[in-house]
Amino acid sequence: MTQVNDLAAKIEAVNAQLEKAKNEIINHINALQDALANVELPADAEVALNNLMGAAQALDDLNPDAPAPEPTPEEPVV
């Protein structure tokens, strides 16, 4: 059973593992895109690329992006 004192380290380890997986997926996507530049894709290759892109997006969605800062209202001109 995880103790409270161990929680931060375990969370950090999971985050590191997810970051590693994300980078591996992105590298595979980039390699596929480079290898297939200016080539007519067979249907199964296109499916594989779309699956990798979907997996990358799913990993990205696990940790929501920080919201954009709210614009500060301008002071009224007097």
Secondary structure, 3 states (H helix, E strand, C coil): CCCHHHHHHHHHHHHHHHHHHHHHHHHHHHHHHHHCCCCCCCHHHHHHHHHHHHHHHHHHHHCCCCCCCCCCCCCCCC
